[in-house]
Amino acid sequence: MTAAFDYFIVFAEMRTGSNFLETNLNAFDGVGCHGEAFNPHFIGYPNSDNILGVTQDMREADPARLIKQIKADPGVLGGFRYFHDHDPRVLDLALEDPRCAKIILTRNPLDSYVSWKIARATGQWKLTDVKRRKEAKARFDAAEFSEHVEALQDFQITLLNRLQKSGQTGFYLAYEDLQSVEVMNGLARWLGVDAQLDGLDEGLKRQNPAPVMSKVENPDVVAEALAGMDRFNLGRTPNFEPRRGPAVPGYVAGVVTPLLYLPIKGGPETEVVTWMAGLDKVAPEGLITAMNQKQLRQWKRGNPGFRSFTVLRHPAARVHSVFCHRILQKGAGSFGSIRETLRRQFKLPIPKGEPDTSYSKADHREAFGQFLTFLQANLAGQTSVRISADWASQAQALAGFAELGAPDLVLREDELQQDLPTLAQRLGRNTPGEVSVSQPDTPYRLDEIWDADLEKQVRTLYQRDYVTFGFAPWRS
């Protein structure tokens, strides 16, 4: 009888038990799981340089090549673990192939979030000897948790809908199922593997077995955050309801003025939020943020006559600002892992550390140009690095807002000094403050390196924004 599957993919996330699942899969004769084979920052495992002879460079150039090699491994049903931020090209390859077995591992989002926070605090991501267990308590961040839940929900909804539309089904596992040898053996039979286990691997230990609320240092904040959520929405996937828009936790609402700001990443967020805070005479953190869909609806009902807005930034200014703040600089706010991947994998010519006086204007021009070249491939879905909201097109961001209600006003950054005070006056704020101008990018301003070639690159990269919003050529 012909085997049902040629290979398998384990859809999981960090701190869901995927390491333990992989260990037990590899305990079956004839099964081989190759770790995070399509993690954009390494191949398989952090210290490995190839899988079955396929290097990271080879995989980057052609992800299908690694899948083909895994399928061709004689006598082995091969597979790998895949998280939502892994190479997006692989998602289509796997979901469109009925000969790929889909194993979908889930865990209560609060448990996985707290476990992740503890692992980050201790630096201990696996435990094989309980005597070496490191202890720490997680500090719960409501906004961060909202984003965590949003990402999990969006990915699970994608999986569910794609499988439904293609007439496929997956093998669903909850974190708690991993402790059942009967379930593991059932999974093997579903995969078409004859071997069975007498017991589970005892090498990996559960790191934080205590009740979740005892593992956080600020449980009152947890209770408050969960009270604003639909508890059923934290239930086991794939039935996450309601289906939320991805940007809701980033919305900013006034505490006095009925004004709702829908930020587009890479735009003048700090300047707008600071102005809104001044309007309501509160600190920026005193504004309403980190809402979920339910809380957003409640705010809207409680503020009849509210106005909502977003702000567009010229694509050239936006992408240069993102490059300077997220990629070139290190420290808070930077994309550290992506930065290192761009340096190592894509040979982006930026310093290993913070740029200093040896980093010249010419160096900056070259590095920015190469970053734009990378984005051309990234936005076309041709790289394993995730497409960040910071550099996705602004037209796409507006399309996402529309799922929950498009903003009333779409403003331009260079007109905010007039438009925002006018908007505030319409809402009864007769003496609105001035809107600050965005600070120049460092270590070099865009006008110091701008030329016709960069104009062509940016216009090609963000043609959709130029056409949709009528942006003129950039000039200082």
Phi, psi and omega in degrees: 000135180291137179298146183287331186228151175265332178196175181224158176229132177258108176278119183209188175217172177299140176066032175252001182095016185292329177296318180293320178297316180298318180301318181284327173299318181289348177283342177282133174298131177089009178237137178220113178257129190256037175065210180273075188299334184239027170295127185295345185258348174200177181239111179085289182220155186306329184256007180266156181241357177197162170233117179052038177087354178267119182277172180295322178296318179295319179295320181297318181290328184206090182298330180297334180296318179292320177299317179300320180292321178295319179294329185275353181298115189295134175074009184230131168273105186265163178190192183197166176265143183224123177256165188297338181257017175278178186311112183294340179295330183287330182301313180295318181301318183284314185291334180273357183253106179293347177274002175260120179283129181257113175255124187242109184257127181230162177211151176310125185301327179293318178298314182293323179295312181296319178299319179296317180297321179292318179298321178294323182289323184265338186076010182253109184257344175223153178225120178246343180225114185298338179292340181258013181293132177260138183251144174195159174252145180277144171260114185284130178242113187299317181294317179296319179294320178301317179295322178300312181295318180301314182297317179296315181298312182301318182291318180294324176296318178301312180300311183301312183293319180295320178292320178299314184292333181262002178071028180252168175222154178247170175259108185271134177231134170266160180307319182292334180293340185292344180271004182254116177294330178295319178294319179298319178291326175296321177298318179298318179295321178297324178286347182090020181264131182282331184295152177225155180258144173274334180199167181273159177297137181252009184287320181266136181248147173292130190278325187226079187280356183288163175303146190299321184291339178278354183259005178243148182273347179230067184299334179297323178293323177299312182299319181293318180294318181289331180296332180274000181252156170286111185303326179294340180288346176264010181286184185289138177288158015267004186274065174275123177227145353281167178279108190269153171287146187290341188260000188303315181300339180273352179297147180235125182241147177287151177268340176239306180284129181284071185233132182238123181254126177253094186289143168258123182303143181088359180261190183279057185298313183300316183295318181291315181296320178298318178296316179298320179296319178295326179297322181262005179056046175228167171288156180308322180287352177278349175287166182272120180223181176057033178283153166257182186298320180297314180294325178297317178298320180296318179297318180296317179296324182280357182228066179300140182085008180298158174237143179238149182208162170224170185229127175268143172243146179304134184307323181293313179296322182293311184290328177291319178298317178297317179300314182294316187274326185264329188248308185291311181282155175250174178095202185302132178090347181275158176266082188303311182293317179295321178304311181293323178295319179295323178291314187278312188275321185252007174056037177293123187279070176239156182297154176295321177255200177297141176296136179240199184294342178282347179275105189272171176298321177296321176300318182295318178299316181293315182295317180296319178298320179289328175297319177297323177296318176299316182297328178302317178284321182298313182289343175270004179074028184254009177232165179275349180285137181299150175275106183285146175298339181293334180234005171293160183295149179290332175298322179292323178298318179295323177298323177294321178300325186298338179298330181248358183123114181294151178295151177297318187235138173245104186263164177252141182303319185284359178242008185295327183299335177262317190287319183291314176300323178297318178297317180297321179297326177296336180262014174092007178264097190283338181234063179292148178283174179279152177269127180292147175277140180300140179290146180299147177293150176235155006278353179223141176284158181297323182294343180283341183238356189294139176207179185295326180293319177294320177303316180295318180298312183294319180296320177294317183295318184244042180303322181299318179292319179299316182287316184295318187252359176070031179297136175275168175304144184284143172210150183289000000 
